[in-house]
């Protein structure tokens, strides 16, 4: 299978966004990440393309998947023959919000155990 063109509109720190990243890592996919927190222009772009304000949003080969979890991204990509399903466990939860501990860490300016993505 060929590598799909993926643009992901994600938040710097967010359980849902990290779940989407976990699916991309699980399958070794390349993606362009647009951090909607660090760059408000990316949020505007996401809202224009998706027609709504909720994230994560993932565009795959020109199809916008709005307000989607990692679990839903994986399911959609398998159903559309862009991935062959794998039983390998992802390295982060793929269908959950941030934990209370993560929210507290964000308030302090850091999130333990998460990678900081900069776009």
JOURJO-V776971 format. One record per backbone hydrogen bond with DSSP energy under -0.5 kcal/mol. NH is the residue of the N-H (numbers start at 1). CO is the residue of the C=O. If there is no record, write none. Layout:
NH_CO ; NH_CO
//
This chain:
6_4 ; 7_59 ; 8_32 ; 9_7 ; 9_57 ; 10_8 ; 10_34 ; 18_14 ; 19_15 ; 20_16 ; 21_17 ; 22_18 ; 23_19 ; 24_20 ; 25_21 ; 26_22 ; 27_23 ; 28_25 ; 29_24 ; 32_6 ; 33_31 ; 34_8 ; 35_33 ; 36_10 ; 36_34 ; 39_35 ; 42_39 ; 43_39 ; 44_40 ; 45_41 ; 46_42 ; 47_43 ; 48_44 ; 49_45 ; 50_46 ; 51_47 ; 56_9 ; 57_9 ; 58_65 ; 59_7 ; 60_58 ; 60_63 ; 61_5 ; 61_59 ; 63_60 ; 64_62 ; 65_58 ; 65_63 ; 66_64 ; 67_54 ; 68_56 ; 70_94 ; 71_94 ; 73_69 ; 74_70 ; 75_71 ; 76_72 ; 77_73 ; 78_74 ; 79_75 ; 80_76 ; 81_78 ; 82_77 ; 83_77 ; 85_83 ; 103_99 ; 104_100 ; 105_101 ; 106_102 ; 107_103 ; 108_104 ; 109_105 ; 109_106 ; 110_105 ; 114_111 ; 117_115
//
